[in-house]
Amino acid sequence: MMRRETAARWTSWIVVAVGVFVALYGAGTLVIMPWRYTAIGTAGAPLQILGSVLTIGIGAGVASLGVAGARKKR
C-alpha cells in the first residue's frame, strides 16, 4: 500500500515540475525576444508574444492542477 501512495505523490509532483518548466519556457521566450531575429515581419511578432503568454498560462494551469492533485491525495 505504501508504494501506491508514494507513486501517487511522485506523479503529482512530476506534473507540477512539468507545468513549471513550461511556464519558465514561455517566460524565457518572452525575455529573449526571438521575433527580433526572424524575418516574420510586424504580423508575426504579436503572434509569437501571444504564444509565449499562452504558454505561461498553460504551464501555470498544469502546475496548479498538479498542486491541487497532490493536496487532494494527502
C-alpha positions in Angstrom: 0.0 0.0 0.0 2.9 2.4 0.7 4.2 2.1 -2.8 0.9 3.3 -4.3 0.9 6.3 -2.1 4.5 7.2 -2.9 3.9 6.7 -6.6 0.8 8.9 -6.4 2.8 11.7 -4.7 5.6 11.5 -7.2 3.2 11.6 -10.1 1.6 14.7 -8.8 4.9 16.5 -8.3 6.1 15.5 -11.7 3.0 17.2 -13.1 3.9 20.3 -11.1 7.5 20.2 -12.4 6.4 19.9 -16.0 4.0 22.8 -15.5 6.7 25.0 -14.0 9.1 24.1 -16.8 6.5 25.0 -19.5 5.8 28.3 -17.7 9.5 29.1 -17.5 10.0 28.2 -21.1 7.3 30.7 -22.1 8.8 33.4 -19.9 12.3 32.7 -21.4 10.8 33.1 -24.8 9.4 36.5 -23.9 12.7 37.6 -22.3 15.0 36.7 -25.3 12.5 38.2 -27.8 13.1 35.8 -30.8 10.9 37.9 -33.1 13.8 40.4 -33.4 16.0 37.9 -35.1 13.5 36.4 -37.6 12.1 37.7 -40.8 8.4 37.3 -39.8 7.5 41.0 -40.1 5.2 43.0 -37.9 2.3 40.5 -38.1 4.4 37.7 -36.7 5.7 39.4 -33.6 2.3 39.8 -31.8 1.6 36.1 -32.6 4.8 35.0 -31.0 4.2 37.2 -28.0 0.7 35.8 -27.7 2.0 32.2 -28.0 4.5 32.9 -25.2 1.9 34.3 -22.9 -0.4 31.4 -23.6 2.5 29.0 -22.9 3.0 30.7 -19.5 -0.7 30.3 -18.8 -0.8 26.7 -19.8 2.2 25.9 -17.7 0.8 27.7 -14.6 -2.5 25.9 -15.1 -0.9 22.5 -15.3 1.3 23.3 -12.2 -1.8 24.4 -10.2 -3.7 21.2 -11.2 -0.7 19.2 -10.0 -0.6 21.0 -6.7 -4.3 20.6 -6.2 -4.0 16.9 -7.0 -1.1 16.5 -4.5 -3.1 18.2 -1.8 -6.2 16.1 -2.5 -4.3 12.8 -2.3 -3.0 13.6 1.2 
